[in-house]
């Protein structure tokens, strides 16, 4: 198998071959241009995102700077996504992000890993493997969180700030910590309170949305 075939199969491969590096550089150049756009150039931002990413839905906004190892080429974005500053996407493998997902600042989503055995990280190729990440609809990922290779996060789930997500997290829960663990389900109290003991003013919110 070629190194590219090994990469796509999720096997150990050498990411330093010339063909991969040249393609990666072209993708990163486009992301650099995207990051240099003025905040007022919203139409140009949308055009770049449609070109850079494998998929990009409607009404998706990424607060720049955004960093991606492959320039977003392996990132699949749904619609109505918002990401705060410094979203880092290590997209050597594929990253699938559903609709209505929110990212706090300084979040990292990584698909690339390296073997623990030191012989595979020295004295020759610095071997790598990639495992896809899946983030479901309406997930909120708090500031400074790290999503590790191969992880799936179920829909509606909240990942607390500063979490390191090393294993799958189910849908409809609040989870946080290092390593990230489920703390509780999303439940009736969340329909009443939005922060500690502060109540959701449903009547006012419903009037504003009409």
Secondary structure, 3 states (H helix, E strand, C coil): CCHHHHHHCCCCEECCCHHHHHHHHHHHHHHHHHHCCCCCCHHHHHHHHHHHCCEECCCCEECCCEEECCCCCCEEECCCCEECCCEEEECCCCEEECCCCEECCCCEEECEECCCCHHHHCCCCCEEEECCEEECCCCEECCCCEECCCCEECCCCEECCCCEECCCECCCEEEECECCEEEEECCHHHHHEEECCEECCHHHHHHHCC
